[in-house]
Amino acid sequence: MNFFEIVNAHLSGLTANEQKLFDYVVKNMDQIKNQSIREVASATFVSTATFLRFVKKLGFSGFSEFTTVIKFTLINRKESDQATPFVVKQTDYREEYLKNISESVRVMQPDRLHQVVERLAAHPDVFFFAKGVSKHAVEYIDYLYTMAGFKTHYPRDHDFRRQALSQIDGDALVFILTYAGSDGEMLDIMSRLVDMQPKPLLVSITEPDNNTIQNLSDINFYIFTDGVTINDTDISSRISTISVMELILYQYVEDYGGRDFHFQRREE
């Protein structure tokens, strides 16, 4: 019984306000699991009747089933995090790997996707900021966007990242790719960019838990992955990060390929 498996079939039918409610739920599942419907409705500034309609639209019979499924989902996630991949059956971790990718893609909100694509269509300078294992995923992402004709900037260490800040202007598109959403250097970068006038478009890709980088961003895409640490080193998958960044680029190609690459749609 997984929360995201239940709601996936209903996400495409959510209104803009319902998508905001869904965003709140995903970011605050650990808190919501023990709250009453009145408490959750109050925190989201809607009536209990509105929130109950939202819960039913997601595929649940009522608020009780909604919170029960959230509890089971969080329990299963914690058990999965505690197990090493070498003691989990191959089919189990393979299925979880695929679920993480699927959930990360399905919760992408179309309006936010198109907002990023519209900025890309203006061919801005594109900046990628990442550290740790995310840096290696960005090597590939930087290659893709460069081959698509964008002027990309990917500062690979602290000094280069600090220098890159002076090159960003209000027309730029900045991606902050940090799963935890709480890295000190990335928070410092975000705080500097937020204070810029005019401000570039700030897009972050983080975990779904509520975090500061997410809140400072103009647009946030959240991803799912199972934490894996070996020899005190994080080797958690960043394939969901790659998937989100690929989809942004491919949506740009879909929307503007005819203009920028002379693509022609094949007749049905």
Short mmCIF file of the C-alpha atoms (twelve columns), coordinates in Angstrom:
data_MODEL
# 
_entry.id   MODEL 
# 
loop_
_atom_site.group_PDB 
_atom_site.id 
_atom_site.type_symbol 
_atom_site.label_atom_id 
_atom_site.label_alt_id 
_atom_site.label_comp_id 
_atom_site.label_asym_id 
_atom_site.label_seq_id 
_atom_site.Cartn_x 
_atom_site.Cartn_y 
_atom_site.Cartn_z 
_atom_site.pdbx_PDB_model_num 
ATOM 1   C CA . MET A 1   0.000   0.000  0.000   1 
ATOM 2   C CA . ASN A 2   2.001   2.958  -1.318  1 
ATOM 3   C CA . PHE A 3   0.737   6.539  -1.277  1 
ATOM 4   C CA . PHE A 4   2.212   7.420  -4.670  1 
ATOM 5   C CA . GLU A 5   0.900   4.294  -6.377  1 
ATOM 6   C CA . ILE A 6   -2.616  5.266  -5.291  1 
ATOM 7   C CA . VAL A 7   -2.460  8.944  -6.275  1 
ATOM 8   C CA . ASN A 8   -0.520  8.623  -9.556  1 
ATOM 9   C CA . ALA A 9   -3.622  7.886  -11.627 1 
ATOM 10  C CA . HIS A 10  -5.324  11.050 -10.330 1 
ATOM 11  C CA . LEU A 11  -2.561  13.676 -10.516 1 
ATOM 12  C CA . SER A 12  -3.269  14.792 -14.071 1 
ATOM 13  C CA . GLY A 13  -6.767  15.893 -13.039 1 
ATOM 14  C CA . LEU A 14  -5.693  18.221 -10.226 1 
ATOM 15  C CA . THR A 15  -6.370  21.937 -10.472 1 
ATOM 16  C CA . ALA A 16  -3.613  24.482 -9.770  1 
ATOM 17  C CA . ASN A 17  -4.806  24.915 -6.166  1 
ATOM 18  C CA . GLU A 18  -5.044  21.156 -5.675  1 
ATOM 19  C CA . GLN A 19  -1.512  20.766 -6.995  1 
ATOM 20  C CA . LYS A 20  -0.357  23.194 -4.296  1 
ATOM 21  C CA . LEU A 21  -2.130  21.062 -1.686  1 
ATOM 22  C CA . PHE A 22  -0.466  17.953 -3.096  1 
ATOM 23  C CA . ASP A 23  2.913   19.708 -2.940  1 
ATOM 24  C CA . TYR A 24  2.317   20.494 0.724   1 
ATOM 25  C CA . VAL A 25  1.319   16.909 1.503   1 
ATOM 26  C CA . VAL A 26  4.430   15.423 -0.136  1 
ATOM 27  C CA . LYS A 27  6.726   17.829 1.700   1 
ATOM 28  C CA . ASN A 28  5.069   17.310 5.096   1 
ATOM 29  C CA . MET A 29  4.030   13.649 5.155   1 
ATOM 30  C CA . ASP A 30  5.831   12.923 8.414   1 
ATOM 31  C CA . GLN A 31  3.892   15.712 10.132  1 
ATOM 32  C CA . ILE A 32  0.531   15.041 8.472   1 
ATOM 33  C CA . LYS A 33  0.458   11.351 9.458   1 
ATOM 34  C CA . ASN A 34  -0.357  12.322 13.062  1 
ATOM 35  C CA . GLN A 35  -2.592  15.331 12.436  1 
ATOM 36  C CA . SER A 36  -6.347  15.725 12.248  1 
ATOM 37  C CA . ILE A 37  -8.065  16.969 9.116   1 
ATOM 38  C CA . ARG A 38  -8.760  20.265 10.884  1 
ATOM 39  C CA . GLU A 39  -5.046  20.752 11.599  1 
ATOM 40  C CA . VAL A 40  -4.005  19.971 8.021   1 
ATOM 41  C CA . ALA A 41  -6.759  22.144 6.553   1 
ATOM 42  C CA . SER A 42  -5.715  25.015 8.809   1 
ATOM 43  C CA . ALA A 43  -2.046  24.650 7.795   1 
ATOM 44  C CA . THR A 44  -3.008  24.758 4.112   1 
ATOM 45  C CA . PHE A 45  -5.514  27.621 4.525   1 
ATOM 46  C CA . VAL A 46  -8.511  25.681 3.207   1 
ATOM 47  C CA . SER A 47  -11.704 24.416 4.818   1 
ATOM 48  C CA . THR A 48  -11.986 20.838 6.078   1 
ATOM 49  C CA . ALA A 49  -14.599 20.190 3.388   1 
ATOM 50  C CA . THR A 50  -12.203 21.389 0.664   1 
ATOM 51  C CA . PHE A 51  -9.372  19.234 1.958   1 
ATOM 52  C CA . LEU A 52  -11.641 16.194 2.213   1 
ATOM 53  C CA . ARG A 53  -12.719 16.661 -1.419  1 
ATOM 54  C CA . PHE A 54  -9.048  16.865 -2.344  1 
ATOM 55  C CA . VAL A 55  -8.285  13.632 -0.451  1 
ATOM 56  C CA . LYS A 56  -11.117 11.825 -2.236  1 
ATOM 57  C CA . LYS A 57  -9.988  13.184 -5.603  1 
ATOM 58  C CA . LEU A 58  -6.587  11.562 -4.930  1 
ATOM 59  C CA . GLY A 59  -8.310  8.186  -4.675  1 
ATOM 60  C CA . PHE A 60  -8.875  7.758  -0.934  1 
ATOM 61  C CA . SER A 61  -12.207 6.954  0.707   1 
ATOM 62  C CA . GLY A 62  -11.598 9.508  3.459   1 
ATOM 63  C CA . PHE A 63  -9.036  11.265 5.647   1 
ATOM 64  C CA . SER A 64  -8.483  8.189  7.826   1 
ATOM 65  C CA . GLU A 65  -7.420  6.035  4.890   1 
ATOM 66  C CA . PHE A 66  -5.338  8.946  3.579   1 
ATOM 67  C CA . THR A 67  -3.245  9.208  6.780   1 
ATOM 68  C CA . THR A 68  -3.050  5.417  7.214   1 
ATOM 69  C CA . VAL A 69  -1.539  5.002  3.755   1 
ATOM 70  C CA . ILE A 70  0.905   7.835  4.442   1 
ATOM 71  C CA . LYS A 71  2.023   6.052  7.635   1 
ATOM 72  C CA . PHE A 72  2.565   2.758  5.801   1 
ATOM 73  C CA . THR A 73  4.447   4.531  3.021   1 
ATOM 74  C CA . LEU A 74  6.802   6.228  5.494   1 
ATOM 75  C CA . ILE A 75  7.356   2.983  7.431   1 
ATOM 76  C CA . ASN A 76  8.217   1.115  4.241   1 
ATOM 77  C CA . ARG A 77  10.532  3.921  3.157   1 
ATOM 78  C CA . LYS A 78  12.420  3.823  6.477   1 
ATOM 79  C CA . GLU A 79  12.751  0.037  6.313   1 
ATOM 80  C CA . SER A 80  14.063  0.355  2.776   1 
ATOM 81  C CA . ASP A 81  16.603  2.991  3.865   1 
ATOM 82  C CA . GLN A 82  17.899  0.767  6.676   1 
ATOM 83  C CA . ALA A 83  18.496  -2.239 4.447   1 
ATOM 84  C CA . THR A 84  21.672  -2.464 2.382   1 
ATOM 85  C CA . PRO A 85  21.212  -3.291 -1.308  1 
ATOM 86  C CA . PHE A 86  23.170  -6.488 -0.789  1 
ATOM 87  C CA . VAL A 87  20.613  -8.054 1.549   1 
ATOM 88  C CA . VAL A 88  17.530  -7.030 -0.420  1 
ATOM 89  C CA . LYS A 89  16.191  -9.357 -3.076  1 
ATOM 90  C CA . GLN A 90  17.150  -8.193 -6.544  1 
ATOM 91  C CA . THR A 91  13.525  -7.802 -7.615  1 
ATOM 92  C CA . ASP A 92  12.828  -5.643 -4.535  1 
ATOM 93  C CA . TYR A 93  15.493  -3.008 -5.050  1 
ATOM 94  C CA . ARG A 94  14.986  -3.088 -8.790  1 
ATOM 95  C CA . GLU A 95  11.289  -2.316 -8.316  1 
ATOM 96  C CA . GLU A 96  12.035  0.462  -5.795  1 
ATOM 97  C CA . TYR A 97  14.559  1.960  -8.213  1 
ATOM 98  C CA . LEU A 98  11.922  2.104  -10.943 1 
ATOM 99  C CA . LYS A 99  9.278   3.470  -8.547  1 
ATOM 100 C CA . ASN A 100 11.573  6.330  -7.539  1 
ATOM 101 C CA . ILE A 101 12.042  7.377  -11.156 1 
ATOM 102 C CA . SER A 102 8.345   7.030  -11.934 1 
ATOM 103 C CA . GLU A 103 7.232   9.028  -8.901  1 
ATOM 104 C CA . SER A 104 9.766   11.802 -9.581  1 
ATOM 105 C CA . VAL A 105 8.482   12.202 -13.133 1 
ATOM 106 C CA . ARG A 106 4.771   11.908 -12.336 1 
ATOM 107 C CA . VAL A 107 4.770   14.680 -9.723  1 
ATOM 108 C CA . MET A 108 6.332   17.224 -12.098 1 
ATOM 109 C CA . GLN A 109 3.744   19.953 -12.534 1 
ATOM 110 C CA . PRO A 110 3.216   20.914 -16.190 1 
ATOM 111 C CA . ASP A 111 2.948   24.649 -15.498 1 
ATOM 112 C CA . ARG A 112 6.315   24.683 -13.764 1 
ATOM 113 C CA . LEU A 113 7.874   22.580 -16.509 1 
ATOM 114 C CA . HIS A 114 6.660   25.006 -19.183 1 
ATOM 115 C CA . GLN A 115 7.818   27.998 -17.161 1 
ATOM 116 C CA . VAL A 116 11.384  26.642 -17.262 1 
ATOM 117 C CA . VAL A 117 11.059  25.757 -20.951 1 
ATOM 118 C CA . GLU A 118 9.913   29.286 -21.790 1 
ATOM 119 C CA . ARG A 119 13.037  30.691 -20.144 1 
ATOM 120 C CA . LEU A 120 15.171  28.190 -22.068 1 
ATOM 121 C CA . ALA A 121 13.523  29.360 -25.287 1 
ATOM 122 C CA . ALA A 122 15.097  32.797 -24.748 1 
ATOM 123 C CA . HIS A 123 18.525  31.060 -24.827 1 
ATOM 124 C CA . PRO A 124 19.807  32.431 -21.520 1 
ATOM 125 C CA . ASP A 125 23.114  31.600 -19.910 1 
ATOM 126 C CA . VAL A 126 22.418  28.350 -18.015 1 
ATOM 127 C CA . PHE A 127 24.219  27.729 -14.721 1 
ATOM 128 C CA . PHE A 128 24.439  24.380 -12.900 1 
ATOM 129 C CA . PHE A 129 25.414  24.269 -9.221  1 
ATOM 130 C CA . ALA A 130 25.983  20.870 -7.608  1 
ATOM 131 C CA . LYS A 131 28.243  19.110 -5.105  1 
ATOM 132 C CA . GLY A 132 29.053  15.567 -4.044  1 
ATOM 133 C CA . VAL A 133 27.539  12.706 -6.024  1 
ATOM 134 C CA . SER A 134 25.194  15.135 -7.802  1 
ATOM 135 C CA . LYS A 135 28.229  16.681 -9.539  1 
ATOM 136 C CA . HIS A 136 28.768  13.519 -11.550 1 
ATOM 137 C CA . ALA A 137 25.163  13.519 -12.743 1 
ATOM 138 C CA . VAL A 138 25.550  17.156 -13.788 1 
ATOM 139 C CA . GLU A 139 28.568  16.274 -15.951 1 
ATOM 140 C CA . TYR A 140 26.135  14.399 -18.203 1 
ATOM 141 C CA . ILE A 141 23.400  17.050 -17.912 1 
ATOM 142 C CA . ASP A 142 25.861  19.796 -18.853 1 
ATOM 143 C CA . TYR A 143 26.869  17.780 -21.934 1 
ATOM 144 C CA . LEU A 144 23.235  17.421 -23.059 1 
ATOM 145 C CA . TYR A 145 22.402  21.101 -22.708 1 
ATOM 146 C CA . THR A 146 25.646  22.154 -24.376 1 
ATOM 147 C CA . MET A 147 24.962  19.861 -27.341 1 
ATOM 148 C CA . ALA A 148 21.477  21.418 -27.602 1 
ATOM 149 C CA . GLY A 149 23.168  24.770 -28.210 1 
ATOM 150 C CA . PHE A 150 22.917  26.430 -24.810 1 
ATOM 151 C CA . LYS A 151 25.699  28.464 -23.265 1 
ATOM 152 C CA . THR A 152 26.213  26.508 -20.052 1 
ATOM 153 C CA . HIS A 153 28.332  27.192 -17.007 1 
ATOM 154 C CA . TYR A 154 29.207  24.350 -14.666 1 
ATOM 155 C CA . PRO A 155 31.661  25.465 -11.935 1 
ATOM 156 C CA . ARG A 156 33.079  22.273 -10.474 1 
ATOM 157 C CA . ASP A 157 34.571  23.380 -7.159  1 
ATOM 158 C CA . HIS A 158 34.101  25.992 -4.454  1 
ATOM 159 C CA . ASP A 159 36.336  28.690 -5.953  1 
ATOM 160 C CA . PHE A 160 34.810  28.339 -9.421  1 
ATOM 161 C CA . ARG A 161 31.298  28.420 -7.963  1 
ATOM 162 C CA . ARG A 162 32.094  31.629 -6.095  1 
ATOM 163 C CA . GLN A 163 33.530  33.194 -9.248  1 
ATOM 164 C CA . ALA A 164 30.516  32.101 -11.323 1 
ATOM 165 C CA . LEU A 165 28.173  34.163 -9.140  1 
ATOM 166 C CA . SER A 166 29.634  37.348 -10.613 1 
ATOM 167 C CA . GLN A 167 28.651  36.181 -14.122 1 
ATOM 168 C CA . ILE A 168 24.953  35.688 -13.356 1 
ATOM 169 C CA . ASP A 169 22.478  38.365 -14.350 1 
ATOM 170 C CA . GLY A 170 18.699  38.719 -14.319 1 
ATOM 171 C CA . ASP A 171 18.305  36.930 -17.661 1 
ATOM 172 C CA . ALA A 172 20.092  33.775 -16.517 1 
ATOM 173 C CA . LEU A 173 18.578  30.389 -15.691 1 
ATOM 174 C CA . VAL A 174 20.125  28.827 -12.592 1 
ATOM 175 C CA . PHE A 175 19.737  25.187 -11.549 1 
ATOM 176 C CA . ILE A 176 20.608  24.161 -7.975  1 
ATOM 177 C CA . LEU A 177 20.843  20.377 -7.808  1 
ATOM 178 C CA . THR A 178 21.254  19.206 -4.229  1 
ATOM 179 C CA . TYR A 179 19.173  16.324 -2.917  1 
ATOM 180 C CA . ALA A 180 19.286  17.170 0.791   1 
ATOM 181 C CA . GLY A 181 18.416  20.826 0.236   1 
ATOM 182 C CA . SER A 182 20.408  21.912 3.285   1 
ATOM 183 C CA . ASP A 183 24.022  22.212 2.102   1 
ATOM 184 C CA . GLY A 184 25.649  25.303 3.599   1 
ATOM 185 C CA . GLU A 185 27.464  26.446 0.462   1 
ATOM 186 C CA . MET A 186 24.390  25.950 -1.725  1 
ATOM 187 C CA . LEU A 187 22.272  27.896 0.775   1 
ATOM 188 C CA . ASP A 188 24.804  30.730 0.651   1 
ATOM 189 C CA . ILE A 189 24.666  30.731 -3.168  1 
ATOM 190 C CA . MET A 190 20.866  30.803 -3.094  1 
ATOM 191 C CA . SER A 191 20.731  33.656 -0.584  1 
ATOM 192 C CA . ARG A 192 23.060  35.733 -2.767  1 
ATOM 193 C CA . LEU A 193 21.027  35.072 -5.907  1 
ATOM 194 C CA . VAL A 194 17.687  35.794 -4.228  1 
ATOM 195 C CA . ASP A 195 18.941  39.269 -3.306  1 
ATOM 196 C CA . MET A 196 19.956  40.112 -6.893  1 
ATOM 197 C CA . GLN A 197 18.039  42.793 -8.771  1 
ATOM 198 C CA . PRO A 198 16.911  41.806 -11.315 1 
ATOM 199 C CA . LYS A 199 16.885  38.204 -10.144 1 
ATOM 200 C CA . PRO A 200 17.601  35.179 -12.375 1 
ATOM 201 C CA . LEU A 201 15.116  32.314 -12.541 1 
ATOM 202 C CA . LEU A 202 16.105  29.918 -9.742  1 
ATOM 203 C CA . VAL A 203 15.197  26.254 -10.220 1 
ATOM 204 C CA . SER A 204 16.073  23.644 -7.618  1 
ATOM 205 C CA . ILE A 205 15.905  19.850 -7.605  1 
ATOM 206 C CA . THR A 206 15.779  18.465 -4.071  1 
ATOM 207 C CA . GLU A 207 14.219  15.788 -1.909  1 
ATOM 208 C CA . PRO A 208 10.474  16.175 -1.208  1 
ATOM 209 C CA . ASP A 209 10.934  17.103 2.458   1 
ATOM 210 C CA . ASN A 210 10.399  20.786 3.164   1 
ATOM 211 C CA . ASN A 211 13.820  22.489 3.005   1 
ATOM 212 C CA . THR A 212 15.274  25.979 2.754   1 
ATOM 213 C CA . ILE A 213 16.655  25.726 -0.784  1 
ATOM 214 C CA . GLN A 214 13.271  24.548 -1.984  1 
ATOM 215 C CA . ASN A 215 11.593  27.515 -0.320  1 
ATOM 216 C CA . LEU A 216 14.066  30.033 -1.770  1 
ATOM 217 C CA . SER A 217 13.575  28.740 -5.316  1 
ATOM 218 C CA . ASP A 218 11.238  30.185 -7.900  1 
ATOM 219 C CA . ILE A 219 10.538  26.635 -9.077  1 
ATOM 220 C CA . ASN A 220 11.268  23.348 -7.319  1 
ATOM 221 C CA . PHE A 221 11.120  19.831 -8.690  1 
ATOM 222 C CA . TYR A 222 11.373  17.175 -6.038  1 
ATOM 223 C CA . ILE A 223 12.786  13.710 -6.596  1 
ATOM 224 C CA . PHE A 224 12.745  10.371 -4.831  1 
ATOM 225 C CA . THR A 225 15.691  8.092  -4.193  1 
ATOM 226 C CA . ASP A 226 16.755  5.518  -1.605  1 
ATOM 227 C CA . GLY A 227 19.752  6.649  0.426   1 
ATOM 228 C CA . VAL A 228 22.770  4.361  0.023   1 
ATOM 229 C CA . THR A 229 26.028  4.947  1.890   1 
ATOM 230 C CA . ILE A 230 29.108  2.737  1.553   1 
ATOM 231 C CA . ASN A 231 32.375  3.389  3.414   1 
ATOM 232 C CA . ASP A 232 30.913  6.687  4.699   1 
ATOM 233 C CA . THR A 233 30.366  7.821  1.106   1 
ATOM 234 C CA . ASP A 234 26.986  8.709  -0.374  1 
ATOM 235 C CA . ILE A 235 26.364  6.690  -3.536  1 
ATOM 236 C CA . SER A 236 22.601  7.231  -3.665  1 
ATOM 237 C CA . SER A 237 21.165  7.174  -7.165  1 
ATOM 238 C CA . ARG A 238 20.767  10.498 -8.955  1 
ATOM 239 C CA . ILE A 239 18.969  8.958  -11.921 1 
ATOM 240 C CA . SER A 240 15.791  10.818 -10.925 1 
ATOM 241 C CA . THR A 241 17.699  14.119 -11.132 1 
ATOM 242 C CA . ILE A 242 18.875  13.187 -14.608 1 
ATOM 243 C CA . SER A 243 15.341  12.182 -15.606 1 
ATOM 244 C CA . VAL A 244 13.883  15.538 -14.554 1 
ATOM 245 C CA . MET A 245 16.604  17.509 -16.360 1 
ATOM 246 C CA . GLU A 246 16.233  15.381 -19.490 1 
ATOM 247 C CA . LEU A 247 12.474  15.908 -19.526 1 
ATOM 248 C CA . ILE A 248 12.919  19.672 -19.264 1 
ATOM 249 C CA . LEU A 249 15.264  19.597 -22.261 1 
ATOM 250 C CA . TYR A 250 13.061  17.246 -24.278 1 
ATOM 251 C CA . GLN A 251 10.007  19.412 -23.577 1 
ATOM 252 C CA . TYR A 252 11.987  22.353 -24.921 1 
ATOM 253 C CA . VAL A 253 12.796  20.330 -28.053 1 
ATOM 254 C CA . GLU A 254 9.116   19.384 -28.374 1 
ATOM 255 C CA . ASP A 255 7.949   22.990 -28.044 1 
ATOM 256 C CA . TYR A 256 10.694  24.826 -29.915 1 
ATOM 257 C CA . GLY A 257 12.400  22.187 -32.070 1 
ATOM 258 C CA . GLY A 258 10.780  23.504 -35.209 1 
ATOM 259 C CA . ARG A 259 12.119  26.989 -34.532 1 
ATOM 260 C CA . ASP A 260 15.598  26.149 -33.237 1 
ATOM 261 C CA . PHE A 261 16.421  22.855 -34.956 1 
ATOM 262 C CA . HIS A 262 14.128  22.936 -37.999 1 
ATOM 263 C CA . PHE A 263 12.369  19.836 -36.700 1 
ATOM 264 C CA . GLN A 264 9.234   18.817 -38.541 1 
ATOM 265 C CA . ARG A 265 6.434   16.887 -36.885 1 
ATOM 266 C CA . ARG A 266 5.687   13.590 -38.524 1 
ATOM 267 C CA . GLU A 267 2.132   13.409 -39.855 1 
ATOM 268 C CA . GLU A 268 -0.060  10.978 -37.918 1 
# 
